[in-house]
Amino acid sequence: MDLTKSFSFVVQKKCPHVTADPSGIWISYHHYSYDEHNIALYDETGHLLKSIEVQCPIRRMASDRNGHLYLASVDAQCVMVFDVATSDIKELAHFDGYPSGLAYCEKDDSLIVCDNECPSYFAYEGGYARLVKFHLSTHECQERILIPCENHHNCISNVAIGKNESLWTADYINDTVFQMTSDGHVTFSYNGPADDTVLNPLDICTDKQGRVFVICTSSKCVYVLGETGQHEASLSLDYMPCSVEVHGGRIWIGEMDANKIHVYTYTVK
């Protein structure tokens, strides 16, 4: 796999989290120092199209590719739905824990939500972490899958859906990426490309071919895995990443300490 830097563009605030949908590139910002909160839409060249005020910080977003964004807020302990056409926002579900990430499952029109007992994956406080399936047709939370760990302390930063509805979770506290079946059976775990690698997986996503893209804050790298977990490629960065998305044959990466999105192209040999 060849990875090549394409361009970068400036966004409104530091620590941007990026999500793509047919309307463009959506950016959210989750930072406790911000007094005002918003999500913003950019076109694929990095031009700002619109900015929408929201009432609370948004940790992650997911798109159903059909005009809706789903917003996870740790601060409000809820998941909301945003109508792209009307800009209406409403709460879908409130959680006892802290929803740090989510993914849309097209097969059964549901959301897989990361529900953590610990509100921050930087605090190292730990606690339970589970995946909750929220059915959009009935607005019911059903299956709850506890994430395995030896010390009962973990915190899932995000989840992605791979081929055959497999679930990929990024456990920031335990430095592990898990591949799981839809019913919670662990089929693979990844701790980095080498024994001396400390994997701090802050975000994760998949492409249409089932490849998995993991950003690591300690090594400042993007690791690319095959659909069964084999390591395929690494991309070294000169900045600390905070989010990753794959869209249009490109990798979109948010920079932790700057208000920038960096865009890379990738081709498979």
matplotlib code that plots the C-alpha trace (Angstrom):
import matplotlib.pyplot as plt

x = [0.0, 1.2, 0.3, 1.0, 0.3, -2.2, -3.0, -4.0, -6.6, -7.4, -10.6, -12.1, -10.6, -8.0, -8.5, -11.0, -12.8, -13.7, -16.7, -17.6, -21.1, -22.4, -22.7, -19.0, -16.6, -18.1, -16.0, -16.8, -14.7, -14.5, -12.5, -13.4, -11.9, -14.3, -17.2, -19.2, -19.7, -20.4, -20.1, -19.0, -19.3, -16.4, -16.2, -13.6, -11.1, -11.2, -13.6, -16.0, -19.7, -21.5, -21.2, -24.0, -24.2, -24.8, -25.5, -22.6, -19.3, -19.5, -16.9, -17.7, -20.1, -21.4, -23.3, -26.1, -25.2, -28.9, -29.0, -28.5, -25.5, -25.5, -23.6, -22.1, -21.7, -19.7, -20.6, -24.4, -24.2, -26.4, -26.6, -28.3, -29.5, -28.8, -30.8, -28.4, -31.2, -33.0, -30.1, -32.6, -31.0, -32.8, -31.8, -32.2, -31.0, -29.5, -26.8, -25.8, -22.2, -20.3, -20.8, -17.4, -17.9, -20.4, -20.8, -23.8, -24.8, -26.7, -27.7, -30.3, -30.4, -28.8, -26.0, -23.2, -22.4, -19.3, -20.6, -17.8, -17.9, -14.9, -15.6, -12.1, -9.6, -6.8, -7.6, -6.6, -9.4, -10.8, -14.0, -16.3, -16.6, -19.4, -20.9, -24.6, -26.8, -29.4, -32.1, -33.2, -36.6, -37.7, -35.4, -34.5, -31.1, -30.7, -27.5, -24.8, -21.3, -18.7, -15.2, -12.7, -9.8, -7.6, -7.7, -11.4, -10.2, -10.7, -12.1, -13.2, -12.4, -14.3, -15.8, -15.9, -17.8, -15.8, -16.8, -19.4, -20.6, -17.4, -16.8, -13.4, -12.9, -10.0, -9.2, -7.1, -6.3, -5.2, -3.4, -5.3, -7.5, -10.1, -11.9, -15.2, -18.2, -21.5, -22.4, -19.2, -16.9, -13.3, -11.6, -8.4, -6.5, -3.8, -1.2, 0.9, 3.3, 6.2, 6.7, 8.2, 5.3, 3.0, -0.3, -2.5, -5.4, -7.4, -9.6, -10.4, -12.3, -12.7, -13.0, -15.3, -12.8, -12.6, -9.3, -8.9, -7.2, -5.9, -4.3, -1.8, -0.9, 2.3, 4.0, 2.3, 1.3, -1.6, -1.6, -3.4, -4.7, -6.3, -9.8, -8.5, -6.1, -2.8, -0.6, -0.5, 1.1, 2.2, 2.1, 4.4, 3.2, 5.0, 2.1, -0.2, -3.4, -6.8, -9.2, -9.2, -11.8, -11.6, -13.6, -13.2, -9.9, -8.4, -7.5, -8.6, -6.7, -7.4, -4.4, -4.6, -2.7, -3.7, -6.8, -5.9, -7.1, -4.4, -5.5, -3.6, -4.2, -3.7, -3.4, -3.2, -0.5]
y = [0.0, 3.5, 6.4, 10.0, 13.4, 15.3, 18.6, 20.1, 22.7, 24.8, 24.4, 26.5, 24.9, 22.5, 18.8, 18.3, 15.0, 14.2, 12.3, 12.0, 11.8, 12.5, 16.2, 16.6, 16.5, 17.1, 18.3, 18.2, 19.6, 18.1, 20.3, 21.4, 24.9, 25.9, 28.1, 27.7, 24.4, 23.7, 21.2, 22.3, 21.1, 21.4, 20.4, 18.0, 20.7, 22.1, 25.1, 25.8, 25.5, 26.0, 25.9, 24.7, 25.7, 22.8, 22.9, 20.6, 19.3, 16.4, 13.6, 11.6, 11.5, 8.8, 9.0, 6.8, 8.2, 9.1, 12.6, 12.0, 12.4, 10.8, 12.7, 11.2, 13.6, 12.6, 15.8, 15.4, 11.5, 11.1, 10.4, 12.9, 12.9, 15.8, 16.2, 17.5, 19.0, 21.0, 21.3, 20.0, 18.3, 16.1, 13.6, 9.9, 8.2, 9.0, 6.7, 6.0, 5.9, 8.2, 7.6, 8.2, 6.9, 5.2, 3.6, 3.1, -0.4, -0.3, -4.0, -3.5, 0.3, 0.5, 2.4, 0.7, 3.0, 2.9, 3.3, 3.9, 4.2, 6.5, 9.9, 10.4, 8.0, 10.3, 10.0, 6.3, 5.9, 3.0, 1.2, -0.9, -0.4, -1.9, -1.7, -0.9, -1.6, 1.1, 0.3, 3.4, 2.0, 1.3, 3.7, 0.8, -0.1, -3.9, -5.9, -4.9, -6.3, -5.9, -5.3, -7.9, -6.8, -8.4, -5.6, -4.5, -1.1, 0.0, 2.8, 2.5, 5.5, 4.5, 1.6, 0.7, -1.9, -4.2, -6.9, -9.4, -7.0, -7.5, -4.9, -3.2, -1.4, 0.9, 0.4, 3.4, 2.4, -1.2, -0.3, -2.8, -3.0, -5.8, -7.5, -9.0, -10.7, -9.0, -11.0, -10.1, -13.0, -11.8, -13.1, -11.0, -8.5, -6.1, -4.3, -2.7, -3.8, -4.7, -6.1, -2.7, -0.7, 1.0, 1.3, 4.2, 3.8, 7.0, 6.5, 3.8, 3.4, 1.0, 1.3, -0.5, -3.2, -4.1, -2.5, -1.0, 2.3, 3.0, 6.2, 5.9, 8.9, 7.5, 6.6, 9.4, 6.8, 5.5, 1.7, -0.1, -3.6, -6.1, -7.3, -10.3, -8.1, -8.6, -5.5, -4.0, -0.5, 2.3, 6.0, 8.1, 11.6, 14.7, 15.6, 13.9, 12.6, 12.8, 11.4, 9.4, 8.9, 7.2, 8.7, 9.0, 7.1, 9.4, 9.3, 12.4, 12.9, 15.5, 17.1, 17.1, 20.3, 22.4, 23.4, 21.3, 18.4, 16.5, 14.5, 11.5, 9.4, 5.6, 3.1, -0.7, -2.4]
z = [0.0, -0.9, 1.3, 0.0, 1.6, -0.5, 1.3, 4.6, 5.5, 8.5, 10.6, 13.3, 16.5, 17.7, 18.2, 15.3, 14.9, 11.3, 9.8, 6.1, 4.5, 1.0, 1.8, 2.6, 5.5, 8.9, 11.8, 15.5, 18.4, 21.9, 24.2, 27.7, 27.2, 24.5, 25.7, 22.5, 20.7, 17.0, 14.2, 10.8, 7.2, 4.7, 1.1, -0.1, -0.9, 2.6, 2.1, 5.0, 3.8, 7.1, 10.9, 13.2, 16.9, 19.3, 23.0, 24.2, 23.0, 20.5, 21.0, 17.8, 14.9, 12.5, 9.3, 7.9, 4.4, 4.1, 5.5, 9.2, 11.5, 14.9, 17.6, 20.7, 23.7, 26.7, 28.6, 28.0, 28.3, 25.3, 21.6, 19.3, 15.7, 13.3, 10.2, 7.5, 5.4, 8.1, 10.7, 13.4, 16.4, 18.9, 21.6, 20.8, 23.9, 27.3, 28.8, 32.4, 31.2, 28.8, 25.0, 23.5, 20.0, 17.7, 14.3, 12.0, 11.0, 7.7, 7.8, 10.6, 10.8, 14.2, 16.1, 17.9, 20.8, 23.0, 26.6, 29.1, 32.9, 32.7, 31.0, 29.7, 28.2, 29.2, 32.9, 33.2, 35.8, 34.0, 34.7, 32.5, 28.8, 26.7, 23.3, 23.2, 20.1, 19.7, 17.2, 15.3, 14.3, 17.8, 19.8, 22.0, 23.5, 23.4, 23.2, 25.6, 25.0, 27.7, 26.4, 27.7, 29.9, 32.6, 35.1, 34.7, 33.6, 30.1, 28.0, 24.4, 22.3, 19.2, 17.3, 13.6, 11.6, 9.3, 6.8, 7.9, 10.6, 12.6, 15.3, 15.7, 19.0, 20.1, 23.9, 24.7, 28.3, 27.6, 24.3, 22.3, 19.2, 19.4, 16.5, 17.7, 16.2, 16.4, 19.5, 21.4, 20.7, 20.4, 17.2, 17.1, 19.1, 17.9, 20.0, 17.3, 14.6, 16.9, 20.4, 21.6, 20.2, 22.8, 21.0, 22.1, 19.7, 19.9, 16.9, 14.4, 11.1, 8.2, 4.4, 2.0, 1.4, 5.1, 5.9, 9.4, 10.0, 13.6, 14.8, 17.6, 19.7, 21.3, 18.0, 16.0, 13.3, 11.4, 11.2, 8.4, 9.0, 6.6, 7.2, 9.3, 11.3, 9.5, 9.5, 6.0, 6.3, 8.6, 8.0, 10.2, 11.1, 12.3, 14.6, 17.1, 15.5, 17.2, 14.6, 11.4, 8.6, 5.2, 2.3, -1.4, -1.5, 1.0, 4.7, 6.6, 9.9, 12.6, 14.4, 18.2, 19.0, 16.0, 14.0, 11.0, 8.9, 6.9, 3.9, 2.3, -0.7, -0.6, -3.3, -3.0, -5.1]

ax = plt.figure().add_subplot(projection="3d")
ax.plot(x, y, z, "-o")
ax.set_aspect("equal")
plt.show()
